Amino acid sequence: MIWIAIVVTIAVCIAHHQGLPQAIAQAILKVAKCYKCLSFWCVFAVLLLYGCNILVSLLLSIIMSYLAHYLNLGLKALNNLYNWLWQKGDK
């Protein structure tokens, strides 16, 4: 068990020295800025964790990412309606 801890520590130190954690963080930030990308990867990961077939997970993830686009359009429309009603109420 001590050898596993030593090997993991050495691997982490080398990866950190090479800048791997920073590169991973930048990639995650790029994905997090896009709601379609984020919904795709989250749905894909959850379906795989629950034991779904990889092709079914991939197909459902693609479909859900496009549905997320339309959901976001609806949320933006509701936000615009709320802002319009709020401005009418202030006058």
C-alpha positions, 0 to 999 in steps of 0.5 A: 500500500505504501508503494501505491502512495509513493507512485501516486505522489510521484505521478501527481508531482510530475503532472503538476510540474508539466502543467497538466492540472492547469490545462485540465482546468482551462478545458473545464472552464471552456466546457462550463461556459457553453450550456450545450457542451455542459449538458452533453458531458453531464448527461453522458457522464451520468448515463455511463455511471448508471450503466447505460450502453455507451451508444445509447448514452451518446445518442441521448446526450446529443439529443439532450444538448439540443433540447438544452438549447431550446430550454435556454431560449425559453428561459431567455424569453421568460427573463425578457418578459420579467424584465419588461414587466418589472420596468412597467411596474417601476413607472 
